[in-house]
Amino acid sequence: MRVLIMSDTHMPRRARDLPEQVWREVDRADVVIHAGDWCDLEGFERLSARARRLVGVHGNNDGPELRARLPETARVTLGGVRFAVVHETGDSRGRERRCERRFGDCDVVVFGHSHIPWDTVSPSGLRLLNPGSPTDRRRRPHHTYMTAVAENGHLREVELHRVE
């Protein structure tokens, strides 16, 4: 199962649309995970219509229309891998331990908010992934997103992509 992971698209404030490179990944993915801060209902609806399956949450910049449609936390099993998706996990210091306590029954936590790519494994084996942002790089050198394969209970081929 091919998974596309993104967050913090901030449309239309930071970009009018997703980059074409990201839309191509949407078309290839079995599942798209979005970790919040869409900012625009239209962008959410376009992605919902085009993705085979969409798992998303709302972020701190999402208004009432998006909050009415999206949870704060989503839990889903894809290819036997147990995912939790949330926008914010707090300060980077102590993140792994906090996530272990909150999501100890999961294999992977996908989060956003910081726009800083992150890929670590906690002492208990919980994997934490932040894909950065494909549209708002802030102080980062590149716009980014992630892809992975979830299969037979394992997450493999996790790759951070630069938007060219």
C-alpha positions in Angstrom: 0.0 0.0 0.0 1.6 3.3 -1.2 1.1 6.2 1.3 1.6 9.9 0.6 2.2 11.9 3.7 1.8 15.7 3.8 0.9 18.5 6.2 0.7 22.3 6.5 -0.5 23.1 3.0 -1.9 26.5 4.1 -3.8 27.1 0.9 -4.5 29.6 -0.5 -2.3 31.8 1.7 1.0 30.1 1.0 0.1 28.6 -2.4 -2.9 28.6 -4.7 -2.6 24.9 -5.3 -0.5 21.9 -4.5 2.5 21.6 -6.8 2.0 19.3 -9.8 4.7 17.0 -8.4 2.5 16.4 -5.3 -0.7 15.9 -7.4 1.2 13.2 -9.3 1.9 11.5 -6.0 -1.7 11.8 -5.0 -2.6 9.9 -8.2 -0.1 7.2 -7.4 -1.0 6.8 -3.7 -3.4 4.3 -2.3 -3.9 6.5 0.7 -3.1 10.2 1.4 -2.4 11.3 4.9 -2.7 15.0 5.7 -1.7 16.2 9.2 -3.6 19.4 9.3 -3.4 23.1 8.5 -5.3 22.9 5.3 -6.7 26.5 5.8 -9.1 26.2 2.9 -12.2 24.0 2.5 -11.8 24.0 -1.2 -8.3 22.5 -1.1 -9.6 19.8 1.3 -12.5 19.0 -1.1 -10.2 18.9 -4.2 -7.8 16.5 -2.4 -10.8 14.4 -1.1 -12.2 14.1 -4.6 -8.9 13.1 -6.2 -7.3 10.8 -3.6 -8.4 7.1 -3.6 -8.5 7.4 0.2 -7.8 10.4 2.5 -7.0 10.3 6.2 -6.8 13.8 7.6 -7.0 15.9 10.8 -7.6 19.6 11.4 -4.8 21.9 12.5 -4.6 25.1 14.6 -5.1 27.3 11.5 -8.2 25.4 10.3 -11.5 27.1 10.8 -15.0 25.8 11.8 -15.8 24.3 8.4 -12.8 22.1 8.4 -13.0 21.3 12.1 -16.6 20.1 11.5 -15.3 17.6 8.9 -12.0 16.5 10.4 -11.0 15.1 13.8 -8.2 16.4 15.9 -6.7 12.9 15.9 -7.2 10.1 13.4 -6.3 6.5 13.9 -6.2 4.1 11.0 -4.6 0.7 10.1 -3.0 0.6 6.7 -1.3 -2.5 5.4 -1.3 -3.8 8.9 0.5 -0.7 10.2 -1.3 1.2 13.0 -1.1 5.0 12.4 -2.1 7.9 14.5 -2.4 11.3 12.8 -2.3 14.6 14.7 -1.3 18.1 13.9 0.7 19.1 17.0 2.9 17.0 19.3 4.4 19.9 21.3 8.0 20.8 21.8 10.7 18.6 20.1 12.3 18.0 23.5 10.6 15.0 25.0 8.4 14.4 21.9 9.2 10.6 21.6 8.3 9.9 25.2 5.1 12.1 25.1 4.0 10.3 21.9 4.7 6.9 23.4 2.4 7.7 26.3 -0.4 9.1 24.1 0.0 6.7 21.1 1.6 3.6 22.6 -0.9 1.3 20.8 0.3 2.6 17.4 3.3 1.9 15.2 3.6 5.3 13.5 2.6 8.9 14.5 2.3 11.4 11.6 2.3 15.0 12.7 2.8 18.5 11.3 2.7 22.0 12.6 6.4 22.8 12.7 7.0 22.5 8.9 10.3 20.8 9.9 10.7 17.3 8.5 11.2 14.7 11.2 11.8 10.9 11.2 12.7 9.3 14.5 12.0 6.1 16.4 11.2 6.2 20.1 12.8 3.8 22.6 9.7 1.6 22.4 9.8 1.5 18.6 7.2 4.1 17.8 8.1 5.9 14.6 7.4 9.6 14.4 7.1 11.3 11.0 6.6 14.9 10.0 6.7 15.5 6.3 7.3 19.2 6.4 5.2 21.2 4.0 4.9 21.0 0.2 3.8 24.7 0.0 5.2 26.6 3.0 8.9 25.8 3.7 9.3 28.7 6.3 13.0 28.7 7.2 13.7 25.3 5.6 15.7 25.1 2.4 13.0 23.1 0.5 9.3 22.3 0.3 8.8 18.7 1.3 6.5 15.7 1.6 6.9 12.0 2.3 6.0 8.7 0.8 6.1 5.2 2.3 4.9 1.7 1.7 2.7 0.0 4.4 2.6 -3.7 4.0 2.3 -6.8 6.1 2.5 -4.8 9.3 5.7 -3.0 8.3 6.4 0.6 7.2 9.2 0.6 4.6 10.6 2.8 1.9 9.9 6.0 3.9 11.3 8.8 1.8 11.4 12.5 2.2 10.9 14.3 -1.1 11.9 17.8 -2.1 9.4 19.7 -4.3 11.4 20.7 -7.4 
